[in-house]
Amino acid sequence: MASTNPPKERLVFTAALKEELPVDFIKKCGFPVITQRGLESGISSSLGKKYPNDSVVFVVTGVGRERSEKSARLILKFLNPLAVVNVGGCGINTGIDALCSNHVFVCSHTKAKGAFLRCNTEPPFPLPPEIRLKKVAIESLEKPLLRHDPNILPLVDMEAGFQHRIFQEHAIPFYAIKIPADKCSASSRQQFKKALIHIRRSIKKLLSFLDPRSFPDDVSVIIPVHNRPETLKRAVSSVLAQSHRPKEIIVVDDGSHQPVEEVLGRETDIKELAKIIRFSENKGVSAARNAGIRAASSTWIALLDSDDEWKEEKLENQFRFLKKRPFFEIVQCEEIWIRRGKRVNRCKHHEKEAGWIWQKSIEMCAISPSGVLLRKGLLERFGYFREEFPACEDFEMWLRISRTKPVGLNPEPDLIKYGGHPDQLSTRFEAMDRFRVAALLIALKKEKEPEKKDILRTAIMKRLSILYNGARKRKNLKGVKTFKELLENLQNGKEVSWKDHPLLLKKRLS
């Protein structure tokens, strides 16, 4: 059953001036462009009736601090945003040639009222490959800057920093993507007017993911398998039965005793769609998935474990969800659990969440691999599954992605998960939390924000305490030594690497 709290599934773009936006393109794609006055008048309540889709809304805020801050508060009140992206032109307070109008910049910081705020630098939507975002700080001004001022940052504008401060107070992720347009001088207004065509063109490229005519729906299904002939047949049959036909099925035979070709037979549908990759020895599920992903030729990747199956409309429902919310690069579906042949209900703790699920991903594996559909480009940017992990490789992967990307949730229970069988990976290893500790230590080392570091450190120490007490109870001296040392180092604020503690990822604890 889906969560009773409706997730935030609206991406809001802000721009100071309507002239900065490719309005005709946005409206052709079916998304609304509204003003601050429109928000005040209550237009947000009727957006869905007037426009085919209001999952993405553009708000023209007006220029200056007062209008920017007021618009931010109205967006919070009426639009319940998943994230906010400020776009448009900005001024160049320097003569450096590198800051030319042919580049698009993403701000790593904004400055308003003298305080620096860290922007998110990985946009919550897919970027076209031709756009390269650079990290440059930007300063928001009370008044236009009409001449170069060495005390002010190289890039300046009049809204990003003020909006950022408001949204940060409410824990709404904020992004500022700016096109440098004019040098700060008395003639800057004229320069800005000339640059508007370039600004609109650049923003249109940035927003190309909104165009329903070019939305990709080609998908490769990856199925790793090791010695599960009967369940593999069921899994493959459920893919062949999909109402949205995949481009290809890639079955990775991870050193099975009976070759997959013999298991699947020679049916016409399988021969048309299936590619088979065979390992001569068992390398593990991460290596098998990665081999399938690398061989995939589609925009989207769908994973399916060989002991699970899909309902017929799983892919169709997920693509329908994505076309309405094209900013998501990863989406999962709800699921049905079968244990030893009987359907079981999940406890509240296991209910799936949508949007910014990083904190949930620290507690548990918040995404089921068999239910996920994600862009291949996302894996190419964030990295594939870690092959050194015997298990919990998906915990590490989703922790990595969900830190900067929102996750969609299609509420249809289109995945049937089977558990309780003897070769289930989650029951094969003792003290599985060791693997999760290793994943959390990797995340801790990469994390830059102090608040997030504290969250990770607390989660690691909680798991280590449980592992330490368990090792003491079982008189496992190696475990006691390893977990005690890790705990003490974390308590003393020392930097800890999972590589220094090989017991964390060994298949056996003893």
C-alpha positions as CSV (number, residue, x, y, z in Angstrom):
1,M,0.0,0.0,0.0
2,A,1.4,3.5,-0.9
3,S,2.2,6.1,1.7
4,T,-0.9,8.1,2.9
5,N,1.1,11.3,2.6
6,P,1.0,12.5,-1.0
7,P,4.6,13.1,-2.3
8,K,5.7,16.5,-3.6
9,E,5.9,15.9,-7.4
10,R,6.0,19.4,-8.8
11,L,9.1,21.0,-10.1
12,V,9.0,24.9,-10.1
13,F,11.2,27.1,-12.3
14,T,11.5,30.8,-11.5
15,A,12.6,33.6,-13.8
16,A,12.8,37.3,-13.1
17,L,11.3,38.3,-16.5
18,K,8.9,36.6,-18.9
19,E,11.1,37.6,-21.8
20,E,13.9,35.3,-20.5
21,L,11.7,32.2,-20.9
22,P,10.9,30.3,-24.2
23,V,7.2,30.8,-23.4
24,D,5.9,29.4,-26.7
25,F,7.9,26.2,-26.3
26,I,6.9,25.7,-22.7
27,K,3.2,26.1,-23.5
28,K,3.4,23.8,-26.5
29,C,4.8,21.2,-24.1
30,G,1.7,21.7,-22.0
31,F,3.2,23.4,-18.9
32,P,1.9,26.7,-17.3
33,V,3.8,30.0,-17.1
34,I,2.3,32.2,-14.3
35,T,3.1,35.4,-12.6
36,Q,3.4,36.4,-9.0
37,R,0.0,38.2,-9.3
38,G,-1.5,35.0,-10.7
39,L,-0.3,33.1,-7.7
40,E,-1.8,35.7,-5.4
41,S,-5.2,35.5,-7.2
42,G,-5.4,31.7,-6.6
43,I,-4.7,30.5,-10.1
44,S,-2.7,27.6,-8.8
45,S,-6.0,25.8,-7.8
46,S,-7.1,25.7,-11.5
47,L,-3.8,24.9,-13.2
48,G,-4.6,21.3,-13.9
49,K,-7.9,22.2,-15.6
50,K,-6.3,24.8,-17.9
51,Y,-3.1,22.9,-18.7
52,P,-2.6,19.2,-19.6
53,N,0.1,18.9,-17.0
54,D,1.1,21.1,-14.0
55,S,3.9,18.9,-12.6
56,V,6.2,21.6,-13.9
57,V,5.3,25.2,-13.3
58,F,7.1,28.4,-14.4
59,V,6.8,31.4,-12.2
60,V,7.7,34.9,-13.4
61,T,8.8,36.6,-10.1
62,G,9.7,40.1,-11.2
63,V,13.0,41.9,-10.5
64,G,14.5,42.7,-7.1
65,R,14.6,41.4,-3.6
66,E,11.1,42.3,-2.5
67,R,9.4,40.6,-5.5
68,S,11.8,37.6,-5.4
69,E,11.1,36.9,-1.7
70,K,7.4,37.4,-2.0
71,S,7.2,35.0,-5.0
72,A,9.2,32.4,-3.0
73,R,6.7,32.6,-0.2
74,L,3.8,32.3,-2.6
75,I,5.4,29.3,-4.3
76,L,5.8,27.6,-0.9
77,K,2.2,28.3,0.0
78,F,0.4,27.3,-3.2
79,L,2.7,25.0,-5.2
80,N,4.2,22.6,-2.7
81,P,7.5,22.2,-4.7
82,L,9.7,19.2,-4.9
83,A,12.5,21.6,-5.9
84,V,13.0,25.1,-7.3
85,V,15.2,26.0,-10.2
86,N,16.0,29.7,-10.9
87,V,16.9,30.4,-14.5
88,G,17.6,33.4,-16.7
89,G,20.3,35.8,-17.5
90,C,22.8,37.4,-15.1
91,G,25.3,40.2,-15.1
92,I,29.1,39.9,-15.5
93,N,31.0,42.0,-13.0
94,T,34.4,41.3,-14.6
95,G,36.3,41.4,-17.9
96,I,37.4,37.8,-17.8
97,D,36.8,36.2,-21.2
98,A,36.0,32.8,-19.7
99,L,32.7,34.3,-18.4
100,C,31.2,34.8,-21.8
101,S,27.6,34.6,-22.9
102,N,28.3,31.3,-24.8
103,H,28.4,29.3,-21.6
104,V,25.7,28.2,-19.2
105,F,26.7,28.2,-15.6
106,V,25.4,26.5,-12.5
107,C,26.0,28.4,-9.3
108,S,27.8,26.5,-6.6
109,H,26.9,29.3,-4.1
110,T,24.6,32.2,-4.0
111,K,25.2,35.3,-1.8
112,A,22.4,37.4,-0.4
113,K,22.6,39.8,2.6
114,G,26.3,39.0,3.0
115,A,25.8,35.2,3.6
116,F,26.9,32.4,1.2
117,L,24.4,29.6,0.6
118,R,25.4,26.3,-1.1
119,C,23.3,25.6,-4.1
120,N,22.6,22.1,-5.3
121,T,24.7,21.4,-8.4
122,E,23.2,18.3,-9.8
123,P,19.9,19.4,-11.4
124,P,16.7,17.5,-10.6
125,F,16.0,16.8,-14.2
126,P,18.0,15.2,-17.2
127,L,20.5,17.5,-18.9
128,P,20.9,17.3,-22.6
129,P,24.4,16.1,-23.5
130,E,25.4,19.3,-25.2
131,I,25.0,21.4,-22.0
132,R,27.9,21.7,-19.6
133,L,27.2,23.3,-16.3
134,K,30.0,25.1,-14.5
135,K,30.2,25.8,-10.8
136,V,30.4,29.6,-10.2
137,A,29.2,31.7,-7.3
138,I,26.7,34.4,-7.9
139,E,25.7,37.4,-5.8
140,S,22.2,38.8,-5.6
141,L,22.0,42.6,-5.4
142,E,19.4,45.0,-4.0
143,K,19.9,47.3,-7.0
144,P,21.4,46.9,-10.5
145,L,25.1,47.1,-10.7
146,L,26.0,49.8,-13.3
147,R,29.8,49.6,-13.0
148,H,32.4,47.0,-12.1
149,D,32.9,46.6,-8.4
150,P,35.9,44.5,-7.2
151,N,34.2,43.8,-3.9
152,I,31.3,42.0,-5.6
153,L,31.4,38.4,-7.1
154,P,32.1,38.0,-10.8
155,L,28.4,37.1,-11.5
156,V,25.5,39.1,-10.2
157,D,21.7,39.0,-10.4
158,M,18.8,40.3,-8.4
159,E,16.8,37.2,-7.4
160,A,18.6,33.9,-7.0
161,G,20.2,34.5,-3.6
162,F,17.1,36.0,-2.0
163,Q,14.9,33.1,-3.2
164,H,17.5,30.6,-2.1
165,R,17.5,31.9,1.5
166,I,13.7,31.5,1.7
167,F,13.7,28.0,0.2
168,Q,16.6,26.8,2.4
169,E,14.7,27.8,5.5
170,H,12.0,25.3,4.4
171,A,14.4,22.6,3.3
172,I,13.4,22.9,-0.4
173,P,16.3,22.1,-2.7
174,F,17.2,25.1,-4.8
175,Y,19.2,25.4,-8.0
176,A,20.4,28.5,-9.9
177,I,21.3,28.0,-13.6
178,K,22.3,31.3,-15.2
179,I,23.4,32.5,-18.6
180,P,25.9,35.4,-18.3
181,A,24.4,38.1,-20.5
182,D,25.7,41.6,-20.0
183,K,28.7,43.4,-18.4
184,C,27.9,45.7,-15.6
185,S,27.9,49.2,-17.1
186,A,25.6,52.1,-17.9
187,S,24.8,50.4,-21.2
188,S,24.1,47.0,-19.6
189,R,20.3,47.3,-20.1
190,Q,20.8,47.6,-23.9
191,Q,23.3,44.7,-23.8
192,F,20.8,42.6,-21.8
193,K,18.0,43.2,-24.4
194,K,20.3,42.0,-27.2
195,A,21.2,38.9,-25.2
196,L,17.6,37.9,-24.6
197,I,17.4,35.8,-27.8
198,H,20.5,33.9,-26.6
199,I,19.1,33.5,-23.1
200,R,15.8,32.0,-24.4
201,R,17.6,29.7,-26.8
202,S,19.9,28.4,-24.0
203,I,17.0,27.9,-21.6
204,K,15.1,26.0,-24.3
205,K,18.0,23.6,-24.7
206,L,18.1,23.2,-20.9
207,L,14.3,22.4,-20.9
208,S,14.4,20.0,-23.9
209,F,13.4,17.1,-21.5
210,L,9.9,18.7,-21.3
211,D,9.1,18.1,-25.0
212,P,6.7,15.1,-25.1
213,R,7.4,14.6,-28.8
214,S,11.0,13.6,-28.1
215,F,10.5,11.7,-24.8
216,P,12.3,8.4,-25.1
217,D,10.5,5.2,-24.1
218,D,13.0,2.6,-25.3
219,V,14.0,0.2,-22.5
220,S,16.4,-2.6,-22.0
221,V,15.5,-5.2,-19.3
222,I,18.4,-6.7,-17.4
223,I,18.0,-10.1,-15.7
224,P,20.9,-11.6,-13.8
225,V,20.6,-15.3,-13.0
226,H,22.5,-18.0,-11.2
227,N,21.0,-21.5,-11.1
228,R,17.3,-20.6,-11.0
229,P,15.9,-22.2,-14.1
230,E,12.2,-22.3,-13.0
231,T,12.0,-18.8,-11.6
232,L,13.9,-17.5,-14.6
233,K,11.3,-18.8,-17.0
234,R,8.6,-17.0,-14.9
235,A,10.6,-13.7,-14.9
236,V,11.3,-13.8,-18.6
237,S,7.6,-14.7,-19.4
238,S,6.5,-11.7,-17.4
239,V,8.7,-9.4,-19.5
240,L,7.5,-10.9,-22.8
241,A,3.9,-10.3,-21.6
242,Q,4.5,-6.6,-21.1
243,S,2.0,-4.2,-22.8
244,H,4.9,-1.8,-23.4
245,R,7.3,-4.0,-25.4
246,P,10.9,-3.6,-24.3
247,K,13.6,-3.0,-27.0
248,E,15.6,-6.0,-25.6
249,I,16.0,-8.4,-22.8
250,I,19.5,-9.0,-21.6
251,V,19.9,-12.2,-19.5
252,V,23.2,-12.5,-17.8
253,D,24.0,-16.1,-16.9
254,D,26.2,-15.8,-13.9
255,G,28.0,-19.2,-14.1
256,S,24.8,-21.4,-13.9
257,H,25.2,-25.2,-14.1
258,Q,22.6,-25.4,-16.9
259,P,23.1,-22.8,-19.7
260,V,20.4,-20.2,-19.9
261,E,19.8,-21.0,-23.6
262,E,18.7,-24.5,-22.6
263,V,16.4,-23.2,-19.9
264,L,14.6,-20.6,-22.1
265,G,14.3,-22.7,-25.2
266,R,13.9,-21.4,-28.7
267,E,10.6,-19.5,-28.6
268,T,10.2,-16.8,-31.3
269,D,9.7,-13.9,-28.9
270,I,12.8,-14.8,-26.9
271,K,14.9,-15.2,-30.0
272,E,13.8,-11.7,-31.2
273,L,14.3,-9.9,-27.9
274,A,16.8,-11.7,-25.8
275,K,20.6,-11.2,-25.6
276,I,22.4,-13.7,-23.5
277,I,25.7,-12.9,-21.7
278,R,27.4,-15.9,-20.1
279,F,30.0,-15.9,-17.4
280,S,32.2,-19.1,-17.1
281,E,32.2,-18.7,-13.3
282,N,29.9,-17.1,-10.7
283,K,31.0,-13.4,-10.3
284,G,28.0,-12.1,-8.3
285,V,24.9,-10.1,-9.0
286,S,26.7,-6.7,-9.2
287,A,29.0,-8.0,-12.0
288,A,26.1,-9.6,-13.8
289,R,23.9,-6.5,-13.7
290,N,26.8,-4.3,-14.7
291,A,27.6,-6.5,-17.7
292,G,24.0,-6.2,-18.8
293,I,23.8,-2.5,-18.3
294,R,27.0,-1.9,-20.4
295,A,25.6,-4.1,-23.2
296,A,22.2,-2.3,-23.2
297,S,21.4,0.0,-26.2
298,S,18.3,1.8,-24.7
299,T,17.8,5.1,-23.0
300,W,16.1,3.4,-20.0
301,I,17.2,0.4,-17.9
302,A,14.8,-1.8,-16.1
303,L,16.2,-4.4,-13.6
304,L,14.5,-7.7,-12.8
305,D,15.8,-10.3,-10.4
306,S,15.4,-13.8,-11.7
307,D,13.1,-14.8,-8.7
308,D,10.6,-11.9,-9.2
309,E,8.0,-11.1,-11.8
310,W,6.1,-8.2,-13.2
311,K,2.5,-7.6,-13.9
312,E,1.6,-7.0,-17.6
313,E,1.4,-3.2,-17.4
314,K,4.5,-2.5,-15.2
315,L,6.5,-0.8,-17.9
316,E,3.5,0.9,-19.5
317,N,2.4,2.4,-16.1
318,Q,5.9,3.6,-15.3
319,F,6.3,5.4,-18.7
320,R,2.9,6.9,-18.3
321,F,4.0,8.2,-14.9
322,L,7.3,9.6,-16.3
323,K,5.6,11.3,-19.3
324,K,3.5,13.3,-16.8
325,R,6.6,14.0,-14.6
326,P,9.5,14.1,-17.2
327,F,12.0,15.5,-14.7
328,F,12.4,12.1,-12.9
329,E,15.4,10.1,-14.0
330,I,14.5,7.2,-11.8
331,V,11.2,5.7,-10.8
332,Q,10.0,2.6,-9.0
333,C,6.7,0.9,-8.6
334,E,4.8,-0.5,-5.6
335,E,5.0,-4.2,-5.0
336,I,3.3,-7.3,-3.7
337,W,5.2,-9.6,-1.3
338,I,4.9,-13.4,-1.5
339,R,6.6,-15.4,1.3
340,R,6.7,-19.2,1.0
341,G,3.7,-19.1,-1.4
342,K,1.5,-16.7,0.7
343,R,0.9,-13.0,0.3
344,V,2.1,-10.9,3.3
345,N,1.5,-7.3,4.3
346,R,4.4,-5.0,4.8
347,C,4.8,-3.1,8.0
348,K,4.7,0.7,8.0
349,H,8.5,1.0,8.2
350,H,8.7,-0.7,4.7
351,E,6.2,1.6,3.0
352,K,7.8,3.3,0.0
353,E,8.4,7.0,-0.2
354,A,8.9,9.3,-3.2
355,G,10.9,12.4,-3.9
356,W,13.9,13.1,-1.7
357,I,14.4,9.7,-0.1
358,W,18.0,9.9,0.9
359,Q,17.3,9.9,4.6
360,K,15.0,6.8,4.2
361,S,17.8,5.2,2.2
362,I,20.2,5.5,5.1
363,E,17.8,3.4,7.3
364,M,17.1,0.7,4.8
365,C,17.2,-0.3,1.1
366,A,14.4,2.1,0.0
367,I,14.3,0.9,-3.7
368,S,13.6,-2.6,-5.0
369,P,15.9,-3.3,-7.9
370,S,13.1,-5.4,-9.6
371,G,10.8,-2.4,-9.4
372,V,13.1,0.3,-10.7
373,L,13.3,2.0,-14.1
374,L,16.1,4.5,-14.6
375,R,18.0,6.3,-17.3
376,K,21.2,4.6,-18.4
377,G,22.9,8.0,-18.4
378,L,22.2,8.3,-14.7
379,L,24.4,5.2,-14.1
380,E,27.0,6.4,-16.5
381,R,27.3,9.6,-14.4
382,F,27.0,8.1,-10.9
383,G,28.8,4.8,-11.5
384,Y,27.6,1.2,-11.7
385,F,27.0,-1.3,-8.9
386,R,30.1,-1.9,-6.7
387,E,31.3,-5.4,-7.6
388,E,33.3,-5.8,-4.4
389,F,30.0,-6.0,-2.4
390,P,28.8,-9.6,-1.8
391,A,25.3,-8.2,-1.0
392,C,23.6,-4.8,-0.2
393,E,25.1,-3.5,-3.4
394,D,21.7,-1.9,-4.2
395,F,21.7,-0.2,-0.8
396,E,25.0,1.5,-1.7
397,M,23.7,2.4,-5.2
398,W,20.4,4.0,-4.1
399,L,22.2,5.9,-1.3
400,R,24.5,7.3,-3.9
401,I,21.8,8.4,-6.4
402,S,19.2,9.6,-3.9
403,R,21.6,12.0,-2.4
404,T,21.1,14.4,-5.3
405,K,18.3,13.0,-7.4
406,P,14.6,12.7,-6.5
407,V,13.0,9.3,-7.0
408,G,9.5,8.8,-8.5
409,L,7.0,6.3,-7.2
410,N,4.3,4.9,-9.4
411,P,1.6,3.7,-7.0
412,E,0.5,0.6,-9.0
413,P,1.7,-2.6,-7.4
414,D,3.2,-4.0,-10.6
415,L,6.1,-6.0,-9.0
416,I,5.6,-9.4,-7.4
417,K,8.5,-10.2,-5.1
418,Y,9.1,-13.7,-3.9
419,G,10.9,-14.4,-0.7
420,G,11.6,-17.2,1.8
421,H,13.4,-19.5,-0.7
422,P,16.8,-21.1,0.4
423,D,19.0,-19.4,-2.2
424,Q,17.8,-15.8,-1.4
425,L,20.8,-13.5,-1.4
426,S,19.6,-11.6,1.7
427,T,19.8,-14.8,3.8
428,R,23.1,-16.1,2.5
429,F,25.5,-14.0,4.6
430,E,25.8,-13.4,8.3
431,A,25.8,-9.9,9.9
432,M,24.6,-8.2,6.7
433,D,24.8,-4.8,8.4
434,R,28.6,-5.0,7.7
435,F,27.9,-4.3,4.1
436,R,25.6,-1.4,4.9
437,V,28.3,0.1,7.2
438,A,30.8,-0.1,4.3
439,A,28.3,1.7,2.0
440,L,27.6,4.4,4.6
441,L,31.4,4.9,5.1
442,I,31.7,5.5,1.3
443,A,28.9,8.0,1.5
444,L,30.5,9.7,4.5
445,K,33.8,10.1,2.8
446,K,32.2,11.9,-0.2
447,E,29.8,14.0,1.8
448,K,30.7,17.8,2.0
449,E,27.8,19.2,4.1
450,P,28.4,19.1,7.8
451,E,24.7,18.4,8.7
452,K,24.6,15.4,6.3
453,K,27.9,14.1,7.7
454,D,26.4,14.1,11.2
455,I,23.4,12.1,10.0
456,L,25.7,9.5,8.3
457,R,28.0,9.3,11.3
458,T,25.1,8.7,13.7
459,A,23.7,6.0,11.4
460,I,27.0,4.2,11.1
461,M,27.7,4.2,14.8
462,K,24.2,2.8,15.5
463,R,24.8,-0.1,13.1
464,L,28.3,-0.7,14.4
465,S,27.0,-0.9,18.0
466,I,24.6,-3.6,17.0
467,L,27.4,-5.5,15.1
468,Y,29.8,-5.1,18.1
469,N,27.3,-6.5,20.6
470,G,26.5,-9.4,18.3
471,A,30.1,-10.2,17.8
472,R,30.7,-10.2,21.6
473,K,27.7,-12.4,22.2
474,R,29.0,-14.9,19.6
475,K,32.6,-14.5,20.9
476,N,33.8,-13.6,17.4
477,L,37.1,-11.9,18.2
478,K,37.8,-10.6,14.7
479,G,34.4,-8.9,14.6
480,V,34.8,-7.5,18.1
481,K,38.2,-6.0,17.2
482,T,37.0,-4.5,13.9
483,F,33.7,-3.0,15.1
484,K,35.3,-1.6,18.3
485,E,38.1,0.1,16.4
486,L,35.6,1.6,13.9
487,L,33.4,2.9,16.7
488,E,36.3,4.5,18.6
489,N,37.7,6.2,15.5
490,L,34.3,7.7,14.6
491,Q,33.7,8.8,18.2
492,N,37.1,10.6,18.1
493,G,36.3,12.3,14.8
494,K,38.9,10.4,12.8
495,E,38.4,9.8,9.0
496,V,37.5,6.1,8.5
497,S,37.8,4.1,5.3
498,W,36.1,0.8,4.6
499,K,39.2,-0.3,2.7
500,D,41.2,-0.3,6.0
501,H,38.7,-2.9,7.4
502,P,38.4,-5.8,4.9
503,L,36.2,-7.8,7.3
504,L,33.4,-5.4,6.4
505,L,33.0,-6.9,2.9
506,K,34.2,-10.5,3.5
507,K,31.6,-13.2,2.7
508,R,32.2,-14.8,6.1
509,L,32.5,-12.9,9.4
510,S,34.8,-15.5,11.0
